[in-house]
């Protein structure tokens, strides 16, 4: 323990100083020797540390999203070198290097908390051993030893002997019951946090080693907390339970407001966003506008939830814009199709081909139509007779009556109607009686 103390001596003094400052505040409210004053001091230490680690948490989210975008490429490498594990690992590391991603970035908050955790562990262990440490003097040491949390001393552990627990003014049964309950709560909160991440905020359509790693951590971390928790003092269990609850709440906020693309959380978020936009005809928050802008910019690369979101806006008469806003679309506007291409929703109808007529319809309908057009139009066309000079004049009306309508004389050049030939036609000879 002296070796650990020497390793973490640079952090034990600041940690003890922060605890003492919070204790002076809570001691004035609840009493300096109460478990409330010392317990809330530890909780406040956790909150202060986690607030300072928010930038690392944001970096963790970005690293996780980057790993999500690499999953298709990782799957290709996995399938291509499925029989060569060494080559598969080399290609994975090359992919990480080329894209600037790091699979261990998701562990940054835990790694950053480790020095504070061991420093607090050493401070509480010194209190149990009746040793002063950092800025904790003799008076504060005696006050901390008197503090009990639900009957368990702040520095007591599950594995302590009955004589050591009695020296701290408590019973062994109380200490083991309280520590066992806190260990179960600590492990359960860790499991729920990791399970929430795996079931709601991960694109499960692609199976990669990263997915297997996260799934393994979901079961490994709770077991580790349960095994090592029996050697933690009650104060350290308070610290770790508080940080697990903070992590769980922080992750719930991120999943609810900024989910991973392709996850179930994104589907729920886009459903809520669609209802809000259709009710108010606008995108309210800046965060929502940024997400709509990213979805519009994807075009054909949208996933099924994003395509459903764009189509839902189109059905409501709205169109998402490149800047993240929405506008009302009229009947002549264009809407986004599911594959990202614009499709006409109104406007000029398609040109229809005329219905094909039979030969008899073309012959009779064309002739009748030509005669009707002439009668209706009332235009006089120049007539050029192609009949013989010696032909009687009364033959022409008879021929016209026989045809059943006003037909232009032979040789007349007129516009061809439907079913007629172009150019001059030879007139039929009148019947000789």
C-alpha positions as CSV (number, residue, x, y, z in Angstrom):
1,X,0.0,0.0,0.0
2,X,3.0,2.3,0.6
3,X,4.0,1.8,-3.0
4,X,0.5,2.8,-4.2
5,X,0.5,5.8,-1.9
6,X,3.8,7.0,-3.3
7,X,2.5,6.5,-6.9
8,X,-0.7,8.5,-6.2
9,X,0.7,11.0,-3.7
10,X,0.4,13.8,-6.3
11,X,-3.4,13.3,-6.3
12,X,-4.2,12.3,-2.8
13,X,-3.6,15.8,-1.4
14,X,-6.0,17.5,-3.9
15,X,-8.6,14.8,-3.4
16,X,-8.5,15.1,0.4
17,X,-8.6,18.9,0.1
18,X,-11.7,18.8,-2.0
19,X,-13.4,16.4,0.4
20,X,-12.6,18.6,3.3
21,X,-14.0,21.7,1.6
22,X,-17.3,20.0,0.8
23,X,-17.4,18.5,4.4
24,X,-17.1,22.0,5.9
25,X,-20.3,23.0,3.9
26,X,-22.3,19.9,4.6
27,X,-21.1,19.7,8.2
28,X,-22.6,23.1,8.9
29,X,-26.0,21.7,7.7
30,X,-26.1,18.1,8.9
31,X,-23.4,18.1,11.6
32,X,-19.6,17.4,11.1
33,X,-19.6,13.9,12.4
34,X,-22.6,12.5,10.5
35,X,-22.6,10.1,7.6
36,X,-24.6,12.7,5.5
37,X,-21.8,15.2,5.7
38,X,-19.1,12.8,4.7
39,X,-21.2,10.8,2.2
40,X,-22.4,14.0,0.4
41,X,-18.8,15.2,0.3
42,X,-17.8,12.1,-1.6
43,X,-20.9,12.4,-4.0
44,X,-20.0,16.1,-4.6
45,X,-16.4,15.0,-5.4
46,X,-17.8,12.6,-8.0
47,X,-20.0,15.3,-9.6
48,X,-17.1,17.7,-9.7
49,X,-14.8,15.1,-11.4
50,X,-17.4,14.1,-13.9
51,X,-18.1,17.7,-14.9
52,X,-14.4,18.2,-15.5
53,X,-14.4,15.0,-17.7
54,X,-17.3,16.2,-20.0
55,X,-14.8,17.1,-22.8
56,X,-13.4,13.5,-22.6
57,X,-17.0,12.2,-22.7
58,X,-17.7,14.2,-25.9
59,X,-14.5,12.8,-27.4
60,X,-15.6,9.3,-26.4
61,X,-18.9,9.9,-28.3
62,X,-17.1,11.1,-31.4
63,X,-14.8,8.1,-31.3
64,X,-17.7,5.7,-30.9
65,X,-19.5,7.3,-33.9
66,X,-16.3,7.1,-36.0
67,X,-16.2,3.4,-35.2
68,X,-19.8,3.0,-36.3
69,X,-19.1,4.6,-39.7
70,X,-16.2,2.2,-40.2
71,X,-18.3,-0.9,-39.5
72,X,-19.1,-1.6,-43.2
73,X,-15.4,-1.5,-44.1
74,X,-14.5,-3.6,-41.1
75,X,-17.1,-6.2,-42.2
76,X,-15.5,-6.4,-45.6
77,X,-12.1,-7.0,-44.1
78,X,-13.6,-9.6,-41.8
79,X,-15.2,-11.5,-44.7
80,X,-12.1,-11.1,-47.0
81,X,-9.6,-12.5,-44.5
82,X,-11.9,-14.8,-42.5
83,X,-9.4,-17.6,-42.8
84,X,-6.4,-15.5,-41.9
85,X,-6.8,-13.9,-38.4
86,X,-3.3,-12.3,-38.4
87,X,-3.9,-10.6,-41.8
88,X,-7.4,-9.6,-40.6
89,X,-5.9,-7.9,-37.5
90,X,-3.2,-6.1,-39.6
91,X,-5.8,-4.7,-42.0
92,X,-8.0,-3.6,-39.1
93,X,-5.1,-1.7,-37.6
94,X,-4.3,-0.2,-40.9
95,X,-7.9,1.0,-41.3
96,X,-7.7,2.6,-37.8
97,X,-4.5,4.4,-38.7
98,X,-5.8,5.7,-42.0
99,X,-9.0,7.0,-40.6
100,X,-7.5,8.3,-37.3
101,X,-9.8,6.3,-35.0
102,X,-8.9,4.5,-31.9
103,X,-11.1,1.6,-30.4
104,X,-9.8,2.4,-26.9
105,X,-11.2,6.0,-27.0
106,X,-14.4,4.6,-25.5
107,X,-12.5,3.9,-22.3
108,X,-11.1,7.4,-21.9
109,X,-13.5,8.5,-19.1
110,X,-12.8,5.3,-17.1
111,X,-9.0,5.7,-17.5
112,X,-9.2,9.4,-16.6
113,X,-11.1,8.6,-13.4
114,X,-8.6,5.9,-12.3
115,X,-6.2,8.2,-10.4
116,X,-9.0,9.9,-8.5
117,X,-10.4,6.4,-7.7
118,X,-7.2,5.1,-6.3
119,X,-6.5,8.4,-4.4
120,X,-9.9,8.2,-2.7
121,X,-9.4,4.5,-1.9
122,X,-6.1,5.4,-0.2
123,X,-7.6,8.3,1.7
124,X,-10.4,6.1,3.1
125,X,-8.0,3.3,3.8
126,X,-5.8,5.7,5.8
127,X,-8.9,6.8,7.8
128,X,-9.7,3.1,8.6
129,X,-6.0,2.6,9.7
130,X,-6.1,5.8,11.9
131,X,-3.5,7.5,9.8
132,X,-3.6,11.2,8.7
133,X,-3.3,11.9,5.0
134,X,-3.2,15.0,2.8
135,X,-5.0,17.8,4.5
136,X,-7.0,15.5,6.8
137,X,-5.6,16.1,10.3
138,X,-6.4,14.4,13.6
139,X,-9.7,16.1,14.3
140,X,-11.0,15.4,10.8
141,X,-9.7,11.8,11.1
142,X,-11.8,11.2,14.3
143,X,-14.8,12.8,12.7
144,X,-14.6,10.6,9.6
145,X,-14.2,7.5,11.7
146,X,-17.4,8.4,13.6
147,X,-19.4,8.8,10.3
148,X,-21.8,6.0,9.4
149,X,-23.8,5.5,6.3
150,X,-27.0,3.5,7.2
151,X,-25.1,1.9,10.1
152,X,-21.8,1.1,8.2
153,X,-18.7,3.1,8.9
154,X,-17.3,5.1,6.0
155,X,-14.0,3.2,6.0
156,X,-15.4,-0.3,6.6
157,X,-15.1,-3.1,4.0
158,X,-17.0,-6.4,3.4
159,X,-13.9,-8.5,4.2
160,X,-13.1,-6.7,7.5
161,X,-13.0,-8.8,10.6
162,X,-15.5,-8.4,13.4
163,X,-12.9,-6.9,15.7
164,X,-11.9,-4.2,13.2
165,X,-15.5,-3.3,12.5
166,X,-16.3,-3.1,16.3
167,X,-13.3,-0.7,16.6
168,X,-15.1,1.6,14.1
169,X,-18.2,1.4,16.3
170,X,-20.4,-0.9,14.1
171,X,-21.5,-4.5,13.8
172,X,-20.2,-6.9,11.1
173,X,-23.7,-7.8,10.0
174,X,-24.6,-4.2,9.3
175,X,-21.4,-3.6,7.3
176,X,-21.9,-6.7,5.1
177,X,-25.5,-6.1,4.4
178,X,-24.9,-2.4,3.4
179,X,-21.8,-3.3,1.3
180,X,-23.6,-6.2,-0.4
181,X,-26.5,-4.0,-1.4
182,X,-24.2,-1.3,-2.7
183,X,-22.2,-3.9,-4.7
184,X,-25.3,-5.3,-6.3
185,X,-26.6,-1.8,-7.1
186,X,-23.1,-0.8,-8.5
187,X,-23.0,-3.9,-10.7
188,X,-26.6,-3.6,-11.9
189,X,-26.2,0.1,-12.8
190,X,-23.0,-0.8,-14.8
191,X,-24.8,-3.7,-16.6
192,X,-27.9,-1.5,-17.4
193,X,-25.7,1.3,-18.8
194,X,-23.8,-1.0,-21.1
195,X,-27.0,-2.9,-22.2
196,X,-28.7,0.4,-22.9
197,X,-25.8,1.3,-25.2
198,X,-25.9,-2.1,-27.0
199,X,-29.7,-2.4,-27.5
200,X,-30.6,1.1,-28.4
201,X,-27.6,3.2,-29.6
202,X,-25.6,0.7,-31.7
203,X,-26.2,-0.1,-35.4
204,X,-26.7,-3.9,-35.0
205,X,-27.1,-4.5,-38.8
206,X,-23.3,-5.0,-39.1
207,X,-21.4,-7.5,-36.9
208,X,-17.8,-6.5,-36.3
209,X,-15.1,-7.2,-33.7
210,X,-16.0,-3.8,-32.1
211,X,-19.6,-5.0,-31.5
212,X,-18.3,-8.2,-30.0
213,X,-16.0,-6.2,-27.7
214,X,-18.8,-4.0,-26.5
215,X,-21.0,-7.0,-25.9
216,X,-18.3,-8.7,-23.9
217,X,-17.8,-5.5,-21.7
218,X,-21.5,-5.6,-20.9
219,X,-21.0,-8.8,-18.9
220,X,-17.3,-8.4,-17.8
221,X,-17.6,-5.0,-16.1
222,X,-20.5,-6.0,-13.7
223,X,-18.6,-9.2,-12.7
224,X,-15.4,-7.2,-12.1
225,X,-17.3,-4.7,-9.8
226,X,-18.9,-7.6,-7.9
227,X,-15.5,-9.4,-7.4
228,X,-13.4,-6.3,-6.5
229,X,-16.3,-4.6,-4.6
230,X,-15.9,-6.7,-1.6
231,X,-12.5,-5.2,-1.0
232,X,-13.7,-1.5,-1.4
233,X,-14.5,0.6,1.7
234,X,-18.0,1.9,2.0
235,X,-16.9,5.4,0.9
236,X,-15.4,4.0,-2.3
237,X,-18.6,2.1,-3.0
238,X,-20.5,5.4,-2.6
239,X,-18.0,7.0,-5.1
240,X,-18.4,4.3,-7.7
241,X,-22.1,3.9,-7.4
242,X,-22.5,7.7,-7.8
243,X,-20.3,7.7,-10.9
244,X,-22.2,4.8,-12.4
245,X,-25.5,6.6,-11.9
246,X,-24.1,9.7,-13.4
247,X,-22.8,7.8,-16.5
248,X,-26.2,6.1,-16.9
249,X,-28.1,9.4,-16.8
250,X,-25.5,11.1,-19.1
251,X,-25.8,8.3,-21.6
252,X,-29.6,8.3,-21.5
253,X,-29.5,12.0,-22.4
254,X,-27.2,11.4,-25.3
255,X,-29.2,8.5,-26.7
256,X,-32.4,10.5,-26.4
257,X,-31.1,13.7,-28.1
258,X,-28.2,12.6,-30.3
259,X,-28.5,8.9,-31.2
260,X,-26.2,6.8,-33.3
261,X,-27.2,6.7,-37.0
262,X,-28.9,3.4,-37.9
263,X,-29.8,2.5,-34.3
264,X,-33.2,2.0,-32.7
265,X,-32.7,5.2,-30.8
266,X,-32.4,7.1,-34.1
267,X,-35.7,5.7,-35.3
268,X,-37.4,6.8,-32.1
269,X,-35.8,10.3,-32.3
270,X,-36.8,10.8,-35.9
271,X,-40.3,9.8,-35.2
272,X,-40.5,12.4,-32.4
273,X,-38.8,15.0,-34.6
274,X,-41.3,14.3,-37.5
275,X,-44.3,14.8,-35.2
276,X,-42.8,18.1,-33.8
277,X,-42.0,19.5,-37.3
278,X,-45.4,18.6,-38.7
279,X,-47.2,20.2,-35.8
280,X,-45.2,23.5,-35.9
281,X,-44.1,23.5,-39.6
282,X,-40.5,24.3,-38.5
283,X,-37.4,22.9,-36.9
284,X,-37.0,24.5,-33.5
285,X,-33.7,23.7,-31.8
286,X,-30.3,24.1,-33.3
287,X,-29.4,20.5,-32.5
288,X,-32.4,19.3,-34.5
289,X,-31.5,21.6,-37.4
290,X,-27.9,20.1,-37.4
291,X,-29.3,16.6,-37.6
292,X,-31.8,17.5,-40.4
293,X,-28.9,19.2,-42.3
294,X,-26.8,16.1,-42.0
295,X,-29.6,13.9,-43.2
296,X,-30.3,16.1,-46.3
297,X,-26.6,16.1,-47.1
298,X,-26.4,12.3,-47.2
299,X,-28.6,12.0,-50.3
300,X,-28.6,8.4,-51.5
301,X,-26.5,7.2,-48.5
302,X,-29.4,7.6,-46.1
303,X,-30.4,4.7,-44.0
304,X,-34.0,3.4,-43.8
305,X,-35.0,5.6,-40.8
306,X,-33.7,8.7,-42.5
307,X,-35.5,7.9,-45.7
308,X,-38.7,7.4,-43.7
309,X,-38.2,10.8,-42.0
310,X,-37.8,12.6,-45.4
311,X,-40.9,10.8,-46.8
312,X,-42.9,11.6,-43.7
313,X,-42.2,15.3,-44.2
314,X,-43.1,15.1,-47.9
315,X,-46.5,13.5,-47.0
316,X,-47.1,16.4,-44.6
317,X,-46.5,18.9,-47.4
318,X,-43.0,19.9,-46.1
319,X,-39.6,19.7,-47.7
320,X,-36.3,19.6,-45.8
321,X,-33.7,22.1,-46.9
322,X,-29.9,21.9,-47.1
323,X,-29.5,24.4,-44.1
324,X,-31.6,22.2,-41.8
325,X,-34.8,24.1,-42.1
326,X,-38.1,23.0,-43.7
327,X,-40.5,24.8,-46.0
328,X,-44.0,24.1,-47.2
329,X,-44.1,22.5,-50.6
330,X,-46.9,23.1,-53.2
331,X,-48.3,20.6,-55.7
332,X,-45.8,21.6,-58.4
333,X,-42.8,21.2,-56.1
334,X,-40.5,18.2,-56.1
335,X,-40.1,15.8,-53.3
336,X,-37.2,13.6,-52.2
337,X,-37.6,10.0,-53.1
338,X,-36.4,7.2,-50.9
339,X,-33.1,6.9,-52.7
340,X,-32.5,10.6,-52.5
341,X,-33.4,11.6,-56.0
342,X,-36.1,14.2,-56.7
343,X,-39.4,12.9,-58.1
344,X,-42.2,15.0,-59.6
345,X,-45.2,15.3,-57.3
346,X,-47.4,17.5,-59.7
347,X,-47.1,19.8,-62.7
348,X,-47.3,19.0,-66.4
349,X,-49.0,15.6,-67.0
350,X,-47.2,13.0,-69.1
351,X,-47.9,13.0,-72.9
352,X,-50.3,10.2,-74.0
353,X,-50.0,8.4,-77.2
354,X,-53.1,8.4,-79.5
355,X,-55.1,5.2,-79.6
356,X,-54.3,3.0,-82.7
357,X,-57.1,2.7,-85.2
358,X,-58.0,-0.1,-87.4
359,X,-57.7,0.0,-91.2
360,X,-61.4,0.5,-91.8
361,X,-61.6,3.2,-89.2
362,X,-58.7,5.0,-90.9
363,X,-60.3,4.8,-94.3
364,X,-63.9,5.8,-93.4
365,X,-63.1,8.0,-90.4
366,X,-60.3,9.8,-92.3
367,X,-62.5,10.6,-95.3
368,X,-65.5,11.7,-93.1
369,X,-63.2,13.8,-90.9
370,X,-61.7,15.5,-93.9
371,X,-65.2,16.4,-95.3
372,X,-66.4,17.5,-91.9
373,X,-63.4,19.7,-91.4
374,X,-64.0,21.4,-94.7
375,X,-67.6,22.0,-94.0
376,X,-66.9,23.3,-90.6
377,X,-63.9,25.4,-91.5
378,X,-65.6,27.0,-94.5
379,X,-62.4,27.5,-96.3
380,X,-62.3,27.3,-100.1
381,X,-59.4,25.3,-101.5
382,X,-58.4,25.7,-105.2
383,X,-59.8,23.0,-107.3
384,X,-57.9,21.5,-110.2
385,X,-59.8,19.1,-112.4
386,X,-58.0,16.1,-113.6
387,X,-61.0,14.7,-115.6
388,X,-61.1,14.4,-119.3
389,X,-62.3,17.3,-121.2
390,X,-65.0,15.3,-122.9
391,X,-66.5,14.0,-119.7
392,X,-70.1,15.1,-118.9
393,X,-70.5,17.5,-116.1
394,X,-73.4,15.7,-114.4
395,X,-71.1,12.8,-113.7
396,X,-69.3,14.7,-110.9
397,X,-72.3,15.2,-108.7
398,X,-73.3,11.6,-109.1
399,X,-69.8,10.5,-108.1
400,X,-69.9,12.8,-105.1
401,X,-73.3,11.6,-104.0
402,X,-72.2,8.0,-104.3
403,X,-69.3,8.6,-102.0
404,X,-71.6,10.1,-99.4
405,X,-70.2,13.5,-98.6
406,X,-68.2,16.4,-99.7
407,X,-65.0,15.0,-101.0
408,X,-62.4,17.3,-102.5
409,X,-61.9,16.8,-106.2
410,X,-59.1,14.5,-107.5
411,X,-55.8,16.2,-107.6
412,X,-56.4,18.6,-104.7
413,X,-53.4,18.9,-102.5
414,X,-54.6,19.0,-98.9
415,X,-53.2,18.1,-95.5
416,X,-53.3,14.4,-94.9
417,X,-55.7,13.4,-92.2
418,X,-55.5,10.3,-90.1
419,X,-55.6,7.2,-92.3
420,X,-55.0,9.1,-95.6
421,X,-52.1,9.0,-98.0
422,X,-50.1,12.1,-98.6
423,X,-49.9,13.7,-102.1
424,X,-52.4,13.7,-105.0
425,X,-54.7,10.7,-105.4
426,X,-56.1,9.4,-108.7
427,X,-59.9,9.9,-108.8
428,X,-62.1,7.0,-109.5
429,X,-63.9,7.0,-112.9
430,X,-67.6,7.7,-112.7
431,X,-69.8,4.9,-113.7
432,X,-71.2,4.9,-117.2
433,X,-74.8,4.3,-117.5
